Amino acid sequence: MIAWTDRHCRHFHRQLSRRARLYTEMITTGALIHGPRERLLAFDPVEHPVAIQLGGCDPADLARCARMAERAGYDEINLNCGCPSERVQRGAFGACLMAEPALVADCVRAMRDAVSVPVTVKHRIGLDRNEDYGFVRDFVGELTLAGCELFIVHARNAWLKGLNPKENRDIPPLRYEVVRRLVRDFPDRRFVLNGGIRSHDEALRLLEEPAPGALAGVMLGREAYGNPWMLVEVDTLYFGQAPTVGSREPVVDAMRAYVRREAAAGTEPRAIIRHMLGLFNGLPGARRWRRMLSDPAALAREGERIIDTALETLARPREPAAAAL
Ligand SMILES: Cc1cc2nc3c(=O)[nH]c(=O)nc-3n(C[C@H](O)[C@H](O)[C@H](O)COP(=O)(O)O)c2cc1C
């Protein structure tokens, strides 16, 4: 998720689940080919399994970038066919690629020929107000012929005109039944359901339909970012393994060490700490934790020590309402 799932965020999330597959922000082929490639590809080995998401529409460029990403060590190359932003539309990639399945198939073929890690596609279920199932079925069908084996489906249309990206994540209705139909129609392909999932209960219920095991997985975006502690249940609920950690303290300790290490390399503590604001959500003091960690003056003054100061405020009893004003 652009501006959210950078390598610092992924490092943090990896402290909470060993098994969840993490995805980078969308990185465009233009940025990788002409921009700060090393910085864009950098990740810490602890992040595995980690997939890179590419944005682009030129088969040769995508093949080149997929090769760079494989060499950098990514476990999966994912092509973005779901972003509706105007900037991305001007570049003729993202969601508008759904209107050009033959071109996307060429992109997938070129990337598959270039790398041996899986090449996957993330897409919507339609464009604008067209809710015809045949549109997404034919899109998936064409990519199936190109060898795409896994599809991550954000189960709502992208309205290319009239909505900004944020509205495009909320307003077009969710239609999970379309994903279930794809699952039935393409039994030898794997589908991951995305869009609007707010809890593990909901995710586990969705994984039972149309039959247990029919979906390859679920992808959570905003909820996992906003309430990262939910990730601690992933290893147990979905993989039958012991949780990575039993409490928030070791996570905070690991992140404090990470902030220190990164500071030595010139990273501002704020760039890391901003991803941790939701860690105590649902617990007393969560608001104070958030407020403290997002206070620019306090961050500038205290650097990484702000984590400990914020922890202390969590431990303190709640201030009287009048004092809080
Ligand atoms: C800030 C933000 C940035 C996003 N950037 C991307 C992106 O780079 N690539 C992508 O495929 N989806 C991106 N998305 C969409 C999410 O991956 C996801 O498909 C969408 O939010 C629906 O899932 P959710 O309801 O679980 O959040 C972004 C979402 C947000 C909130």
The ligand as an SDF file (V2000), in Angstrom:
LIG
                    3D

 31 33  0  0  0  0  0  0  0  0999 V2000
   -2.9700    4.1070    1.6340 C   0  0  0  0  0  0  0  0  0  0  0  0
   -3.2820    2.9680    0.7100 C   0  0  0  0  0  0  0  0  0  0  0  0
   -2.4190    2.6760   -0.3200 C   0  0  0  0  0  0  0  0  0  0  0  0
   -2.6800    1.6140   -1.1900 C   0  0  0  0  0  0  0  0  0  0  0  0
   -1.7670    1.3010   -2.1490 N   0  0  0  0  0  0  0  0  0  0  0  0
   -1.9560    0.1830   -2.8970 C   0  0  0  0  0  0  0  0  0  0  0  0
   -0.9410   -0.2610   -3.7800 C   0  0  0  0  0  0  0  0  0  0  0  0
    0.1510    0.3230   -3.8820 O   0  0  0  0  0  0  0  0  0  0  0  0
   -1.1930   -1.3680   -4.5190 N   0  0  0  0  0  0  0  0  0  0  0  0
   -2.3670   -2.0770   -4.3960 C   0  0  0  0  0  0  0  0  0  0  0  0
   -2.5440   -3.0960   -5.0590 O   0  0  0  0  0  0  0  0  0  0  0  0
   -3.3330   -1.6700   -3.5660 N   0  0  0  0  0  0  0  0  0  0  0  0
   -3.1400   -0.5760   -2.8090 C   0  0  0  0  0  0  0  0  0  0  0  0
   -4.1070   -0.1910   -1.9200 N   0  0  0  0  0  0  0  0  0  0  0  0
   -5.3610   -0.9670   -1.8430 C   0  0  0  0  0  0  0  0  0  0  0  0
   -5.2490   -2.1070   -0.8150 C   0  0  0  0  0  0  0  0  0  0  0  0
   -4.1840   -2.9710   -1.1670 O   0  0  0  0  0  0  0  0  0  0  0  0
   -6.5330   -2.9240   -0.7610 C   0  0  0  0  0  0  0  0  0  0  0  0
   -6.7580   -3.5330   -2.0050 O   0  0  0  0  0  0  0  0  0  0  0  0
   -7.7450   -2.0750   -0.4090 C   0  0  0  0  0  0  0  0  0  0  0  0
   -7.4610   -1.1600    0.6350 O   0  0  0  0  0  0  0  0  0  0  0  0
   -8.9130   -2.9710    0.0090 C   0  0  0  0  0  0  0  0  0  0  0  0
   -8.5410   -3.8310    1.0570 O   0  0  0  0  0  0  0  0  0  0  0  0
   -8.8310   -3.4800    2.6070 P   0  0  0  0  0  0  0  0  0  0  0  0
  -10.3020   -3.1930    2.6950 O   0  0  0  0  0  0  0  0  0  0  0  0
   -8.4230   -4.7210    3.3630 O   0  0  0  0  0  0  0  0  0  0  0  0
   -8.0130   -2.2870    2.9520 O   0  0  0  0  0  0  0  0  0  0  0  0
   -3.8710    0.8520   -1.0380 C   0  0  0  0  0  0  0  0  0  0  0  0
   -4.7390    1.1570    0.0010 C   0  0  0  0  0  0  0  0  0  0  0  0
   -4.4500    2.2040    0.8710 C   0  0  0  0  0  0  0  0  0  0  0  0
   -5.4050    2.5040    2.0040 C   0  0  0  0  0  0  0  0  0  0  0  0
  1  2  1  0
  2  3  1  0
  2 30  2  0
  3  4  2  0
  4  5  1  0
  4 28  1  0
  5  6  2  0
  6  7  1  0
  6 13  1  0
  7  8  2  0
  7  9  1  0
  9 10  1  0
 10 11  2  0
 10 12  1  0
 12 13  2  0
 13 14  1  0
 14 15  1  0
 14 28  1  0
 15 16  1  0
 16 17  1  0
 16 18  1  0
 18 19  1  0
 18 20  1  0
 20 21  1  0
 20 22  1  0
 22 23  1  0
 23 24  1  0
 24 25  2  0
 24 26  1  0
 24 27  1  0
 28 29  2  0
 29 30  1  0
 30 31  1  0
M  END
$$$$
